Amino acid sequence: MATEKNPEVAEHLVLLMKNHNQQAMFIHKLELYNREKAVAVKEKLYFLIGEYKLDRKRDFIKLLTDGGFRYQVIPGAGHGINHEQPEAVNREIVSFLLGQKVER
């Protein structure tokens, strides 16, 4: 895990947890998924999903697969995927932006 190699990341996470406003996301109005609107942005999106509790994400994975969205499940990662697997996330994002296939 990145926090073991980089203690400053662990310190940052502790500060985030202590000061995070849990109500911040509730001000956004949720909009139901609209397949027609999704087609317009589909090629610009790449979803990185943590493997942890993947069984609880079946509906989301089905939506991504049925919609033809690009996504990757990152082994050993959970909700804090960018902190847990920063090298994998960086590799995936850079490869996506460069239009390259990621070698595993």
DOZA-832140 format. One record per residue: residue number from 1; residue in one letter; x, y, z of N, C-alpha, C in turn. Coordinates in Angstrom, 3 decimals. Example, Ala and Ser with C-alpha at 12.3 -4.5 7.8 and 13.67 -1.06 7.14 Angstrom:
2
[1,A,[13.190,-5.690,7.800],[12.300,-4.500,7.800],[13.200,-3.300,7.800]];
[2,S,[12.850,-2.250,7.080],[13.670,-1.060,7.140],[12.900,0.030,7.870]];
//
This chain:
104
[1,M,[0.837,-1.189,0.000],[0.000,0.000,0.000],[0.877,1.247,0.000]];
[2,A,[0.417,2.262,-0.653],[1.181,3.506,-0.804],[1.491,4.165,0.538]];
[3,T,[0.623,3.990,1.524],[0.845,4.649,2.806],[2.053,4.082,3.538]];
[4,E,[2.385,2.815,3.278],[3.562,2.220,3.911],[4.851,2.781,3.307]];
[5,K,[4.855,3.008,2.006],[6.029,3.552,1.327],[6.119,5.058,1.498]];
[6,N,[4.970,5.704,1.664],[4.895,7.167,1.719],[4.082,7.596,2.940]];
[7,P,[4.724,7.745,4.081],[3.980,8.113,5.297],[3.234,9.437,5.168]];
[8,E,[3.706,10.318,4.277],[3.008,11.595,4.090],[1.611,11.377,3.501]];
[9,V,[1.439,10.293,2.729],[0.119,9.969,2.192],[-0.811,9.563,3.330]];
[10,A,[-0.303,8.766,4.258],[-1.099,8.349,5.419],[-1.505,9.563,6.250]];
[11,E,[-0.567,10.460,6.443],[-0.860,11.683,7.202],[-1.942,12.507,6.498]];
[12,H,[-1.830,12.605,5.192],[-2.817,13.341,4.397],[-4.203,12.696,4.520]];
[13,L,[-4.263,11.361,4.453],[-5.538,10.659,4.579],[-6.179,10.907,5.944]];
[14,V,[-5.369,10.896,6.996],[-5.893,11.162,8.342],[-6.481,12.569,8.397]];
[15,L,[-5.782,13.546,7.835],[-6.300,14.915,7.806],[-7.602,15.000,7.019]];
[16,L,[-7.665,14.297,5.886],[-8.897,14.279,5.089],[-10.070,13.717,5.892]];
[17,M,[-9.820,12.603,6.562],[-10.898,11.969,7.330],[-11.366,12.848,8.485]];
[18,K,[-10.449,13.554,9.105],[-10.801,14.417,10.232],[-11.570,15.657,9.783]];
[19,N,[-11.294,16.141,8.572],[-11.860,17.409,8.129],[-12.860,17.299,6.990]];
[20,H,[-13.160,16.099,6.558],[-14.062,15.892,5.420],[-15.504,16.262,5.788]];
[21,N,[-16.120,17.045,4.944],[-17.528,17.415,5.129],[-18.382,16.353,4.444]];
[22,Q,[-18.953,15.456,5.218],[-19.728,14.354,4.656],[-20.992,14.825,3.943]];
[23,Q,[-21.443,16.014,4.219],[-22.645,16.546,3.582],[-22.348,17.216,2.235]];
[24,A,[-21.074,17.374,1.905],[-20.699,18.120,0.705],[-21.287,17.547,-0.578]];
[25,M,[-21.378,16.244,-0.686],[-21.877,15.634,-1.913],[-23.407,15.671,-2.018]];
[26,F,[-24.085,15.926,-0.924],[-25.542,15.897,-0.948],[-26.163,17.134,-1.602]];
[27,I,[-25.372,18.156,-1.863],[-25.935,19.342,-2.507],[-26.118,19.134,-4.008]];
[28,H,[-25.487,18.093,-4.548],[-25.605,17.804,-5.973],[-26.902,17.057,-6.248]];
[29,K,[-27.596,17.499,-7.280],[-28.839,16.842,-7.663],[-28.510,15.595,-8.483]];
[30,L,[-29.028,14.466,-8.063],[-28.807,13.229,-8.804],[-29.661,13.211,-10.062]];
[31,E,[-29.086,12.688,-11.110],[-29.804,12.579,-12.372],[-29.776,11.114,-12.794]];
[32,L,[-30.902,10.578,-13.171],[-30.958,9.193,-13.602],[-30.122,8.981,-14.856]];
[33,Y,[-29.572,7.792,-14.974],[-28.762,7.439,-16.136],[-29.602,7.550,-17.400]];
[34,N,[-29.017,8.188,-18.397],[-29.692,8.378,-19.674],[-28.753,7.875,-20.767]];
[35,R,[-29.116,6.756,-21.378],[-28.257,6.108,-22.379],[-27.920,7.056,-23.534]];
[36,E,[-28.886,7.853,-23.995],[-28.648,8.757,-25.118],[-27.605,9.826,-24.765]];
[37,K,[-27.690,10.364,-23.556],[-26.707,11.366,-23.129],[-25.325,10.724,-22.947]];
[38,A,[-25.310,9.492,-22.493],[-24.047,8.799,-22.233],[-23.260,8.568,-23.516]];
[39,V,[-23.940,8.311,-24.610],[-23.273,8.051,-25.892],[-22.370,9.223,-26.278]];
[40,A,[-22.791,10.424,-25.959],[-22.033,11.619,-26.347],[-20.686,11.730,-25.632]];
[41,V,[-20.562,11.138,-24.455],[-19.318,11.272,-23.680],[-18.590,9.948,-23.478]];
[42,K,[-19.159,8.875,-23.960],[-18.637,7.533,-23.703],[-17.156,7.388,-24.023]];
[43,E,[-16.713,7.913,-25.147],[-15.319,7.742,-25.556],[-14.340,8.540,-24.689]];
[44,K,[-14.852,9.480,-23.930],[-13.995,10.311,-23.080],[-13.856,9.752,-21.674]];
[45,L,[-14.553,8.670,-21.383],[-14.590,8.134,-20.026],[-13.832,6.817,-19.913]];
[46,Y,[-13.196,6.637,-18.756],[-12.515,5.386,-18.434],[-12.678,5.193,-16.943]];
[47,F,[-13.360,4.148,-16.560],[-13.681,3.896,-15.165],[-12.665,2.948,-14.545]];
[48,L,[-12.129,3.331,-13.402],[-11.252,2.470,-12.620],[-12.026,2.076,-11.368]];
[49,I,[-12.160,0.777,-11.171],[-13.007,0.253,-10.104],[-12.176,-0.633,-9.199]];
[50,G,[-12.274,-0.399,-7.890],[-11.574,-1.246,-6.937],[-12.232,-2.612,-6.842]];
[51,E,[-11.422,-3.636,-6.715],[-11.899,-5.016,-6.659],[-12.674,-5.315,-5.363]];
[52,Y,[-12.368,-4.585,-4.294],[-12.986,-4.843,-2.999],[-14.509,-4.738,-3.088]];
[53,K,[-15.179,-5.755,-2.608],[-16.646,-5.834,-2.624],[-17.218,-5.677,-4.031]];
[54,L,[-16.536,-6.265,-4.986],[-16.949,-6.175,-6.389],[-18.353,-6.732,-6.594]];
[55,D,[-18.738,-7.709,-5.796],[-20.077,-8.291,-5.928],[-21.176,-7.271,-5.670]];
[56,R,[-20.884,-6.244,-4.920],[-21.871,-5.185,-4.654],[-21.960,-4.172,-5.803]];
[57,K,[-21.080,-4.315,-6.778],[-21.034,-3.374,-7.906],[-21.532,-4.020,-9.193]];
[58,R,[-22.208,-5.162,-9.077],[-22.656,-5.902,-10.266],[-23.518,-5.065,-11.197]];
[59,D,[-24.470,-4.315,-10.645],[-25.353,-3.505,-11.489],[-24.558,-2.431,-12.243]];
[60,F,[-23.602,-1.833,-11.555],[-22.785,-0.803,-12.185],[-21.914,-1.409,-13.293]];
[61,I,[-21.305,-2.543,-13.009],[-20.469,-3.226,-14.011],[-21.323,-3.610,-15.219]];
[62,K,[-22.535,-4.085,-14.980],[-23.435,-4.457,-16.079],[-23.767,-3.226,-16.930]];
[63,L,[-24.039,-2.099,-16.278],[-24.335,-0.864,-16.993],[-23.143,-0.447,-17.858]];
[64,L,[-21.937,-0.544,-17.307],[-20.732,-0.191,-18.065],[-20.536,-1.129,-19.251]];
[65,T,[-20.692,-2.420,-19.000],[-20.498,-3.408,-20.060],[-21.546,-3.256,-21.154]];
[66,D,[-22.820,-3.174,-20.759],[-23.905,-3.037,-21.737],[-23.798,-1.741,-22.531]];
[67,G,[-23.279,-0.686,-21.889],[-23.148,0.605,-22.560],[-21.887,0.734,-23.390]];
[68,G,[-21.006,-0.277,-23.330],[-19.767,-0.220,-24.098],[-18.724,0.718,-23.524]];
[69,F,[-18.838,1.015,-22.232],[-17.866,1.896,-21.579],[-16.573,1.131,-21.306]];
[70,R,[-15.476,1.855,-21.314],[-14.190,1.250,-20.961],[-14.024,1.342,-19.450]];
[71,Y,[-13.585,0.220,-18.876],[-13.330,0.204,-17.442],[-12.285,-0.852,-17.122]];
[72,Q,[-11.711,-0.732,-15.945],[-10.728,-1.699,-15.472],[-10.938,-1.906,-13.987]];
[73,V,[-10.920,-3.145,-13.561],[-10.991,-3.473,-12.144],[-9.556,-3.581,-11.641]];
[74,I,[-9.253,-2.838,-10.609],[-7.907,-2.830,-10.043],[-7.868,-3.815,-8.870]];
[75,P,[-7.107,-4.894,-9.012],[-7.026,-5.896,-7.944],[-6.476,-5.310,-6.645]];
[76,G,[-7.048,-5.738,-5.531],[-6.555,-5.332,-4.222],[-6.901,-3.916,-3.826]];
[77,A,[-7.742,-3.235,-4.602],[-8.094,-1.848,-4.297],[-9.558,-1.761,-3.875]];
[78,G,[-9.855,-0.745,-3.105],[-11.217,-0.499,-2.664],[-11.663,0.890,-3.078]];
[79,H,[-12.403,1.555,-2.197],[-12.950,2.879,-2.490],[-11.843,3.926,-2.674]];
[80,G,[-10.797,3.819,-1.888],[-9.692,4.781,-1.972],[-8.645,4.336,-2.972]];
[81,I,[-9.105,3.941,-4.129],[-8.265,3.312,-5.158],[-7.018,4.124,-5.494]];
[82,N,[-7.138,5.434,-5.585],[-5.992,6.262,-5.967],[-4.953,6.345,-4.855]];
[83,H,[-5.353,6.127,-3.615],[-4.396,6.112,-2.506],[-3.851,4.701,-2.292]];
[84,E,[-4.665,3.710,-2.565],[-4.284,2.322,-2.324],[-3.377,1.760,-3.418]];
[85,Q,[-3.617,2.169,-4.652],[-2.876,1.643,-5.799],[-2.447,2.796,-6.722]];
[86,P,[-1.699,3.770,-6.202],[-1.382,4.944,-7.017],[-0.609,4.622,-8.289]];
[87,E,[0.284,3.645,-8.242],[1.060,3.309,-9.437],[0.149,2.743,-10.519]];
[88,A,[-0.764,1.851,-10.128],[-1.682,1.242,-11.100],[-2.624,2.292,-11.683]];
[89,V,[-3.140,3.167,-10.822],[-4.050,4.217,-11.288],[-3.328,5.151,-12.255]];
[90,N,[-2.125,5.556,-11.896],[-1.347,6.433,-12.770],[-1.086,5.758,-14.118]];
[91,R,[-0.662,4.509,-14.092],[-0.380,3.768,-15.322],[-1.625,3.692,-16.205]];
[92,E,[-2.770,3.383,-15.592],[-4.025,3.264,-16.334],[-4.430,4.601,-16.964]];
[93,I,[-4.364,5.662,-16.179],[-4.801,6.978,-16.673],[-3.883,7.475,-17.788]];
[94,V,[-2.584,7.368,-17.586],[-1.640,7.829,-18.614],[-1.835,7.033,-19.896]];
[95,S,[-1.962,5.717,-19.775],[-2.169,4.887,-20.968],[-3.467,5.249,-21.675]];
[96,F,[-4.522,5.485,-20.904],[-5.810,5.887,-21.493],[-5.667,7.203,-22.259]];
[97,L,[-5.024,8.176,-21.633],[-4.867,9.486,-22.268],[-3.993,9.433,-23.523]];
[98,L,[-3.045,8.513,-23.530],[-2.172,8.356,-24.691],[-2.755,7.414,-25.737]];
[99,G,[-3.919,6.841,-25.424],[-4.567,5.933,-26.361],[-3.867,4.596,-26.475]];
[100,Q,[-3.199,4.189,-25.417],[-2.451,2.929,-25.419],[-3.173,1.865,-24.601]];
[101,K,[-2.946,0.635,-24.945],[-3.461,-0.487,-24.166],[-2.486,-0.738,-23.025]];
[102,V,[-2.995,-0.937,-21.825],[-2.139,-1.178,-20.667],[-1.719,-2.640,-20.659]];
[103,E,[-0.424,-2.860,-20.530],[0.107,-4.225,-20.431],[0.033,-4.663,-18.976]];
[104,R,[-0.417,-5.875,-18.758],[-0.537,-6.415,-17.393],[0.525,-7.467,-17.169]];
//
